[in-house]
Amino acid sequence: MLDPDQLRTFLAVSETLNFTRAAARLSLSQPTVSQHVRKLEDAAGRRLLDRDTRGVALTDDGQAMATFARTILAAHDEATRYFTGSAMHGRLRFGAADDLALAQLPRVLRDFRRLHPRINLELTVAQSGALHRRLRAGQLDLVYIKEATGQAEGQLVRRDRLVWVAVPGTAVDAEAPVPLITYQGASLTRQAAVRALTDAGRPWRTTCKVVEVNGVLAALRAGLGIAVLPQSLLPEDLVQLPAAALGLPDLGDVDITLVANPTSPREPIEALTSAILGQAPR
């Protein structure tokens, strides 16, 4: 049996080629590091390191041991996560709106999978409307989407402000149609923009049609026009336009919600819902 602690110590030495630096990396004393390496060599029955006044070098057997150590420790860590994590198991078909998937969600899902390793999480990223339709068709268990304020079907995660967004330095001519970057299909942000402009009597023209949020961001960064985004999802290199100063209408709010399939198993849905609610900005 190869001791995991000894293997970790040996890997630190093999990567630093220095007992002092390895000890500092592992918060161990140098004698402890030397002892771990010596015991591992005894267990292997081979010399793993060449040590002289010039430094430390791996022997051929040491190179082999380093490879085995990485594999053994990876399996050891995976087993530890499995048996110390939740006993919850099953499949969870989760859908997230494409713009929401760019924010805190990746970290939430990574932590969720680490905590619940026996849940088979299947992620679908699309526009909110398409995800809602798939949920109603029984193809998804839980969706994280944008819904019109006051009409939300699911559990409210947060209420966000819709804002006009552009690249810094963008000018909007009050006498010309508003250059609009929109999704190709019907979307909540497109509907909000068109409705607000129409109600305000402000002409507009489509300068770019895209199928997903990365297309919106690329078109914005290229200066092709302006778009509508939830305020909390505004990238650092883009700016919120001063709507009143530019004669742009107010867009109102949007609800970010979690909608569950009532026929799906509750436990995995409730676990992911709690994880997302716990990380949601307020």
N, C-alpha and C positions, 0 to 999 in steps of 0.2 A: 504494500500500500504506500502510495506517495502522498505525503502530508500536504494539504493545500497551502498552509502557511509557509511551509518550506519552499514550495513551488513559487509562491508570490515573491518571497525574498530572493530566490534565485533569479527570477525574471527581472527584478529591479537591478540586481547586480549585473546581469547580462546586458541590460539596456544602458546602464550608466558606466559599466566597466570600472566601477569605483565603489568600494565598500562604504566609505563615508557618505557619499551622495545617496547610495541606496538606503542607508540607515536613516538619513534625513527625509527621504521620500516616504518611507514607511513609518516614520516616528518610532523607530526602534534604536536601541544602542548598537554600536558597532560590534561588540562581542556577541550580541544576539544574532546579528546578521551572519557573522562568521560561523556561529554554532549551527544555524539553520542550513547553511551551505554544506558544512561538514556532514551533518546528519543525512542530507539528501544524497551526497556522494556515497555515504556508507550504505544507504538503502539501494542505490543503483549499482553499487559495486564498481563504479567507474570514476575516474577523475574528470570533473566537469570544467574546471577552471585551471589555467596556468597562472601562477602568481609569482612575480619576481619584483625586483626593485624598480623596474621600469613601469609596472602596472599590472593590469589583469586582462587576460584574453580567454576566450572560450576555446575549449578543445573540440574535436569533432563530436565527441559524445555530448559535450555541453551544448553545441548547436542543435543536436537532435533533441536533447532534453528541453531546450527552450521552445521548440516547436510543439513537443508533447505537452509541455506545461500550459501553453496558451489554449490548446484544445481541451485539456482536462479542466482548467479553471473556468473556461466558458461554459462547459457542461455543468460544472459545479454551481456556478452562479445562476444558470437557467433553472436547475433543479431547486435551488433555494428560493428563487422567485415563485416558482410553481407551488411549492408546498407551504410557503409562508403567505401566499396571496389568498384571495377569496376562493371559496369552494364553489362559487357560482359558475355555471357552465351553460352552454347552449349557443345559439346564433342570434346576433343582433344586426339587423339590416338598417343602417343609419344613413340618412341623407342630409346634406348640408348645402345651403345656398353658396354659390361660388365665391361671393365677396366675403361672406362670414367665415369661409374656410381659410381665408388669408390671415385672420387675426389670431386670437388666443387659442383657437380650436386645435391646431396641431399638437400643442403642448398638452392640452387636456386629454386628447385621445391617446397620446403616448403614455401619460400617467395612468389612464384608465386601463390600457392593455397590460401595463406592468402590474397593476393591482388585481386585475381579473384575467389571468393568463388563459383560463379555460373557456372564456367567451370568444367565439369566433365573430369578430367585428368586421362587417362588410360595409365599406364606405362608398356612397354615391354622391358626386358633386354635380350640381346642375342649378338651374334657376328655380326660384321658389315655387312658381306655378307648376312646373313640371314635377317637382318633388311632391307637392301636395296631391297632384293627380295620381301619382304612383302609390302614395300612402292610401288613398281612398280605394285604389284597385287591389290593395292587399300585398303590394310588392315591396313595401318598406314597413319597418316597425316604428321608427321614430324619425322625425324630420326637424331640422333647425333652420327656420325660414323667416322671411320678412312678410308681415301681413299689415293690411291697412289698419290704422289706429281706430280702436273701438269696434273692429270687426274680427278681432283675433279669435280663432277657434281654439288655439292651444294655450299652454301655460306661458305667461309673459316672463321673458328673461330680462328685458329692459326696453324702455321706450327711447328712441333715438330721434335726432333732428335730421331731416333731409336738407342738404345744402347744395348750392351750385359750386362746382369745382373746376379748376383750370390750372394750367401751368403758370408760374409766377410771371407777372408782366402782361397777362392777357388783357386786351381791351375789348369791350363789348360796345359796339356802335348803337346808340339809342335809336337811330333812324333806320337801321338795317335789321333784317330778320336775325334772330338769335341762332348762331351756329351750334347745332345740337348733336352730340354723340350719344347714340342710343343702342339698345339691344335690337336685334332683328325682330324677335317675336314680342308678344305682349309681356311686359314686366311691370312690377310695381313702380320702379323709378321712372320708367318711360311714361307710364300713365300719369304719374304725379307731375312730371315736367310738362307734358302736353296739356293736361287739364289746367294747370296753373297759368301757362302762357295764354291759352285760349280764353280763360276767364278774364285775364288782364288785358285782352285785346292786343297782345304782343305777337307779331308775326315771328315765325321760326322756320328753319330749314334743317334737314338732316345732312350733316357733313360726313358722317361715318356710321355704318351699321355693323355691329359686332355680335358674336354669339356667346361670349363669356367675359368675365370681369377683366381678365388680362388684356383683352382687346380694347376695352374701355380705357384702361390705364395707358396702354401703348398709344392710343389715339390722342389722349390728353397730353401725354409727354411730347408728342409730335406737334402739338399746337393746332390740332385740326378743329378744335371747338371746345365747348364746355359740356359738362355732364352733371348728373345728379348722383350723389352718394350719401349714405348715412354718415353723419358727422364723425362718429367714433372710428370709422374705417378710413378716414382721410390719410393717405400716405404722406410721409414727411416732405417729399419733394414737390407736392402739389399744394394748392392753397384754396381756402374757402373764399369765394368772391363776396364782396359786400353788396348783397342783393339790392338793398334800398338805394344805395348810391348809384348803382348801374341801371336802375329801373327794372330789375328782375323781380318777379312776384315771389311771395313767400310760398314755400313748398309744404309746410306742415311737418308732422311727425310720422314715424313709422314704428310699428311694434316688431321686436325681435322675439320670436316665440319658439317653443318646442311643442310639436303636435304628435301625439302617440296614436298608434293603431290600437283600438280597443280590443281587438281579437288576439293581439300578440302577448307573449309571456310578459308579466309585469315586472319581475325582479330585475332582469337586465336593463329594461327601459328606465326604471326608477333609479338604478345605480348610475347610468350615464346622465340622466337628468340632474341628479344631485351633483355630479362632477362639473357639469356645465354651469349650473346655477352658482356653484361655489367659486367659479373663476370669472364670472361675468362682471364687467365694469359697471359701476352704478353712477 
